[in-house]
Amino acid sequence: MRGLKTYYIKATELRDRFQKAVQRGNTSRVVSSLVKPSCLIVDEVGRCVYDRPCTDLFFDVVDRRYEKEGPNAMVLTSNIAPSGWDEFFTGDDTLLCALDRLFDKASVFVMRGPSYRGRELDTYSVEAVPQAVKVRGIQPEGM
């Protein structure tokens, strides 16, 4: 309604996009496209491993968005604390520099509890207890 653009991408899709950009030699175009939106949402960070070139491109996106004038928000979702992201991003201090920029002006929300996705889940408990039941008038076969 206010003309602000939001772009949503899963971390695995972002990694794949970075890898294709490196292969095709159009990394600056891909980075620029991710800097443009007023809000960039990267979902499920930590679900895949970023090699060195992809980690560098991730930093480039974060760095350029950090310096960007005007409306600018970046939302990262993960089931893993940022302190554990070094397992998924390859590079010396590249991830540390990206996190430094991300958390400089950040609001961090930590949510615990049951999953929102399972809110309508019906759970049934079935208990099987072996019992001997006498049924009148029925003789077992062979008797």
C-alpha positions in Angstrom: 0.0 0.0 0.0 2.9 2.3 0.6 4.9 1.1 -2.3 7.4 -0.8 -0.2 8.7 -4.1 -1.8 9.4 -7.3 0.1 11.3 -10.2 -1.2 11.1 -13.7 0.4 13.6 -16.5 -0.3 14.6 -19.7 1.5 18.3 -20.0 2.4 18.7 -23.0 0.1 17.2 -21.0 -2.8 19.5 -18.1 -2.0 22.6 -20.4 -2.0 21.5 -21.9 -5.3 21.0 -18.4 -6.8 24.5 -17.4 -5.6 26.0 -20.5 -7.1 24.4 -19.9 -10.5 25.5 -16.3 -10.4 29.1 -17.3 -9.8 28.9 -19.8 -12.7 27.4 -17.3 -15.0 29.5 -14.3 -13.9 26.6 -12.1 -13.0 27.1 -11.8 -9.2 26.8 -8.0 -9.1 23.4 -8.2 -10.8 22.1 -10.8 -8.3 23.5 -8.9 -5.3 21.9 -5.7 -6.6 18.5 -7.4 -7.0 18.6 -8.5 -3.3 19.6 -5.0 -2.1 16.7 -3.3 -3.9 13.6 -4.4 -1.8 12.7 -2.5 1.3 12.5 -5.8 3.1 14.5 -9.0 2.4 13.4 -12.1 4.2 15.7 -15.1 4.3 14.0 -18.2 5.7 15.6 -21.2 7.3 19.1 -20.0 7.7 21.2 -23.1 8.7 19.4 -25.6 6.5 22.3 -25.7 4.0 26.0 -25.1 3.7 27.3 -22.0 1.9 30.7 -22.4 0.2 33.2 -19.6 0.3 31.9 -17.7 -2.8 28.3 -17.9 -1.6 29.3 -16.7 1.9 31.1 -13.8 0.3 28.0 -12.9 -1.7 25.8 -13.2 1.4 28.2 -10.7 3.1 28.0 -8.4 0.1 24.2 -8.4 0.3 24.2 -7.7 4.1 26.9 -5.0 3.7 25.1 -3.2 0.9 21.8 -3.3 2.6 23.5 -2.0 5.8 24.7 1.0 3.9 21.5 1.5 2.0 19.5 4.7 2.4 15.7 4.7 3.0 13.5 1.9 4.1 15.5 -1.2 4.8 14.8 -4.3 6.8 16.3 -7.7 6.7 14.6 -10.7 8.4 16.4 -13.9 9.0 14.7 -17.0 10.4 16.4 -20.0 11.8 16.0 -22.8 14.3 19.7 -22.4 15.1 21.2 -19.5 17.1 23.6 -17.3 15.1 26.5 -18.5 17.2 26.1 -21.8 15.4 25.9 -20.4 11.9 29.6 -20.8 11.4 28.9 -24.5 10.6 26.9 -23.4 7.6 28.9 -20.5 6.2 32.4 -21.0 4.9 35.0 -18.3 5.3 37.4 -16.8 7.7 35.7 -13.8 9.3 33.2 -13.2 6.6 30.2 -14.4 8.6 31.4 -12.5 11.7 31.5 -9.3 9.6 28.0 -10.0 8.2 26.6 -10.7 11.7 28.3 -7.5 13.0 26.3 -5.5 10.5 23.1 -7.5 11.0 23.0 -7.1 14.7 24.1 -3.4 14.8 20.6 -2.2 14.6 18.7 -5.4 15.1 15.6 -6.5 17.0 16.0 -10.1 17.9 13.0 -12.3 18.6 13.5 -15.7 20.3 10.4 -17.9 20.3 10.1 -21.1 22.2 7.2 -23.4 22.6 5.0 -25.5 20.4 5.2 -25.1 16.7 2.7 -22.9 15.0 2.5 -25.4 12.2 1.2 -28.1 14.5 -1.6 -26.0 16.0 -4.4 -28.0 14.3 -2.7 -31.4 14.8 -5.0 -34.0 16.2 -3.2 -36.5 18.4 -4.6 -39.9 19.1 -3.4 -42.4 21.7 -4.1 -46.0 21.0 -3.4 -48.6 23.7 -3.2 -52.2 22.9 -3.7 -54.5 25.8 -3.9 -58.3 25.1 -7.0 -59.7 26.7 -8.7 -63.1 26.7 -12.4 -62.7 26.0 -14.8 -65.6 26.3 -17.4 -65.5 23.6 -20.5 -67.8 24.3 -21.7 -70.1 21.7 -18.6 -70.1 19.5 -16.3 -73.1 19.5 -12.7 -72.8 18.2 -12.1 -74.7 15.0 -10.7 -78.2 15.4 -12.5 -78.9 18.7 
